[in-house]
Amino acid sequence: MKIITKEEAAKLIKDGDMVAISGSGGSGSAEAILKGMMDSFLETGHPCNLGVTCGISPGNLTEDDVGMNMLAKPGMVGKAICAHLGMGKVFGNAIGNNQFPSFAVPLGVINHLYRAIAGGEVGIVTHIGLNTFADPEFGGCRANEKAKELEDIVEKITIDGKEQLFYKSFPIQVAVIKATYADEEGNLSLEHEGVIGEQYNMAIAAHNSGGIVIAQVEKIVPKNSIRAREVLIHSSYVDYVVVAEPDTSLGDYNIPIYRPEVTGDKRIELSDIKIRKLDERKICGRRAAMELKSKDVINLGVGMPDSVANVAAEEGFADEIYLSVESGPTGGVPVGGIAFGASINPDSVIATASQFDAYNGGSLNMAVLGLAEVDKEGNVNVSKFGTRVTGPGGFINITQSTKKVVFIGTFTAGDLEVKIEDGKLEIEKDGEKQKFVDQVEQITFSAKEAIRNNQEILYVTERAVFHLIKEGVELIEIAPGVDLEKDILEKMAFSPIISKDLKEMDERIFKEEKMGLKI
């Protein structure tokens, strides 16, 4: 192991190399090394035409020079294979504008691919992605038009009469990873990281592909001072180390200040959690929370789904459920916003690939995920809207493997204004964009697969609740106070099936006081 500067690290990366980059939104990004690469490219034009691969792209949802945004300079990247592309806004926009070809691969798939590459395997075979845009029949993971110029990275095959997808391995020449400490031999620990992520598998994949591993750490500590069980990457797999103190000016991004409550080193009191005001988000969270059962293991997506955790805390049963995050934590309360991926007071934190082993096999009892577009078949799109490309993240793995999935979101998009009074809902101003469309732009959730797998699927909005049946999307509940024709049916691009047992949503959902929910 050799200690080098970020400038020296950038010179080690050759034009055209495939570079694996650790990080998950606001966690675990090797910011100093990425900055060294950006500065070198701007000054010399090298390294250029890189292939880049990551799970959840590091970034802070802005156009700042952080995370993957630093690699979005024209000519710097020639191809991207990532699971989620939206955390770095400039990087995502570059893909949407066809600056370079890109593939968006399910998060569990890309993690298992890193493991397969490390093991010298030709790829992975899985059901994950069937009948979604990951399926070759619907795009083969292509995130933009330019990706059509490249050969397929996934094939549909049949094994024992069952359709499967074969995702192909690819060589990784460089792994750029974030750790906490390196000892004088180069052994790496991750004790200050809220997410373990893909660092180990990326490192072994690069090493076993004949490439190099460059790690960013906070400091070098004496030889043998890191306990063996805390060494997650052995020195024999680490070629270079860049020492960079956390940049506290970045605020919550990259969780730069050690937070023991997200690593499990300390537990903090959550009783003073701020209770949400009664609005459309809380309405959706309350209705979704009514589906929870004691001791359920539940995945909550980013955004509106975090309202479910808030409702659970307010109603006093947060300790009776286990909230799980695809990046690795289970238990505690997921951190929202750009630091999504970590959890406060987790019971356990494991590597992302291991979490998806459990998820793919059906370990989740329920998932609550966002709702952006729903079509007449019941398909959901959360991954592509025109030139705005975000990718699926863990969405496809979760929705194709979980017994019950609840999609939540407002009924329309835009400047929605509602009035909630006396247990009733009034739509004062509707959003200008329909969410219930004739056909989604991209299939991130496949209704066909859900029906085939006998999953229970609900679509929860502030004014209506639907569920998925073989015939399509069925309306089963409407909010008290709304007009079925004017507020619901006229705002949909298709006519839903209306249940013979159509009923009103529980009026407690629309009152200020606690609901008194028991699970």
Helices and strands as residue ranges (DSSP letters): E 2-4, H 6-12, E 18-21, H 31-44, E 50-56, G 67-71, E 77-84, H 89-96, E 102-104, H 107-118, E 123-126, G 136-138, G 145-149, E 154-159, E 162-168, E 174-178, E 181-183, E 188-189, H 199-208, E 212-217, E 219-221, G 228-230, E 231-233, G 235-237, E 240-243, G 248-250, H 260-263, H 280-289, E 297-300, H 306-315, G 318-320, E 322-324, E 329-330, E 333-334, G 337-339, E 343-344, E 348-349, H 352-360, E 366-370, E 373-374, E 380-381, E 384-385, E 388-389, H 395-401, E 404-408, E 412-413, E 417-421, E 424-429, E 433-434, H 447-452, E 456-460, E 464-469, E 472-478, I 484-488, G 489-491, E 497-504, G 507-510
